[in-house]
Amino acid sequence: MLTIKLAKIGKKNKKLFRVVICEKTQDPYGKALEILGSYNPYNKELVIKADRVKYWISKGSSMTPSVNNLLIEKKIIEGKKAVNSKPGTPNKRKAEKIEKAKQKEVVKETKEEIEAPAEAQVETTENIEKTE
């Protein structure tokens, strides 16, 4: 199955992408069947061979969600934008730590509330004794 993908090129902090067509399981950074264009994410510039993209789509190739959204945005193809990624599941350990911290805060607040009125009662009795 052929797929239209983005292959990262450029430097570490200055990424540029090639739009390539290759096998779905093949590494996009290796040898591609055809280079269809390029994309610069900094200035949102997409240079692409629209006729070749339409040709490969007509042959039954699929696209990654990010490529699909780019092509729809630039009005090369029509359709709905795809959901590019799914939200990750939260880390269980981190969630447990947060839950424990919340419970400790609640316990601490309740202890302070219980102790505060007791101290207030002691003060009032001391005031009464001083006035006598």
N, C-alpha and C positions, 0 to 999 in steps of 0.2 A: 504494500500500500504506500503510495507516494504522499508526502506531506509538504506543505509550504511552511517554512519555519524562519525564525530569525537566528542568524549566526553572529555571535559577538566578535567584533574585530576592534582594533584601536588599542589605546593604552589603558592602564589600570583605572585611572580616575577620569578618563575621557573616552567613554565607550561609544562605539559606532556599531551599527548592525548591517549585515547583508541579508537580503531576503533571498533565500535559496529553496530549491526543491530537491528533496532527497527521500530515501526510504524512511519510513516512520521510525524504525528501530536504529537507524544509522545515526552516528554522531554528526550534527550539523556543522561542526568545525572541521570535519574531514573533507573528503572529496564529494562534491555535490554534482547532481546531474546538470543543473543550470543555475546560474546566478541571475535572479530576476530583477534585482535592484538593490537599493540601500536606504537606510533610515538613520537620521541623526536625531536622537531624542532631545537634544539641547535646544535646537531651533525648530523642532517638529517637521523637519524637511524629509519628505518621502520622494525618492526618485525611483520609479518603477516602470517596467515594461508591461503596460496594462494588457496589451493584446496577448502576450505570453502567459500572463496570469489567468486570463479568461480561457485560453487554450488548455492549460493544465487542469483548471477546474472542470472544464467540459470533459476531459479524459477521466474524471473521477477522483482526482486528488483532493485531500482534505487540507484544512488549515489549522494552525494553532489558534487559540482564542485571541491572542494578542495581534497576530497578523490579520485575522478576521476583522477585529475592531479597527485596525489601521486602515484597511481597505474600504470599509464602510464609511469611516470618517472622511476619507479623501474622495468618496463617491466613485470609486473604481468598480465596486460591486454593490448590490442592493441587498438588504436584509436587516435582521435585528443584530444588535451587538450581543456578544457572548459574555457570560460571566467569566472573567479572566482567572480568578482564583477563589478558592473556598476558604473561609476563615478557619484557622487552625484550632484544634482542641486545646484547651488550657492545660498546662502542666499540672499533674495531680499533686505532686509534692508542694509546688508553689501555692496551689489553692488550699491545701491543708494548713500550711504555715500562715496564710492570710486569715483563714478561719480561726485558728488558735489565737492569733494576735487579737482578733475582734472579741473572742470570748474572754481573753485576759482583760481587755479594756472594760468590758461590761462588768466583770467581777470587781475590778478595781473601782469603778464608778459606784457600784452598789455598796461596797465597803465604805467608801467615802461618805455616801449618803447616810448610811447607818451610823457611822461614827460622828458625823457632824451634828445631828440632833442631840446625841448623848452629851457632847461637849457643851452645847447650848444649854441643856438642862443643868449641867454642873455650874455654869456661869450664873444662871438665874438663882440657884440655891445659894451660891456664894454671895451674890448681891443682897439677897434677903438676909443672910446672916450678918453682913456688914451693916445693914440699916438698923438692925435691932440693937 
